[in-house]
Amino acid sequence: MDFSFTPEQEDLRREARTFLEANPAPTPEQLEELGWVGVVDSESFLEAAVLFEELGRVLYGGPYIANEVGEDRQKQLAAHALEAVGIGSRAVEMAVEYIGEREQFGKKIGTYQAVSHPVVDAYVAVELARSLAYWAALCVATGDPQTDVACAAANARATEAAVRACETSIQVHGGIGFTFEHPLHRYYKRALELESALGFGRELRAEIAAYLLAS
């Protein structure tokens, strides 16, 4: 089975990223003009997955995602996982950008293993979470029997990865990472909110274990 996104879905990702980078707080009217409103019902959940991840990257704070998934337990878990992947991905990018520019003792701080290794670990955690989040989205889109366990696994891993990525990014940024003016504290707060919203990772993993033992 091919788990990759279609060319049309990748086009949607590029268009969404370009638009959201220029308009990180889109209005409901803009979202409707773009054809994003009702995408969960009118398209495959994979199209929605692309949008949820990209909205996480720009830390969109509106009700769009909640409105799209409604009260559906599975879609909420998958959507939160995808948003968390977007948050974690952007936090890692900010860390990489900073350690590639900041110098200390005449060297880029990224050359120091104590700085670069935690960033690599955060990157790996986010990429693993991305795979699980896409699996969950595919399960939702196809009505797979494993949807429950896929969504629980994705949410547990992705929200924890987002928190870890934000904490790592804040640490490698040094003093500036702890300031109110820097955006990282907002990414961190949202990651923490997502981590607790539908059950902490330990609770979701308990559900996964029960599912596996009953299989």
Disulfide bonds with the S-S distance in Angstrom:
none
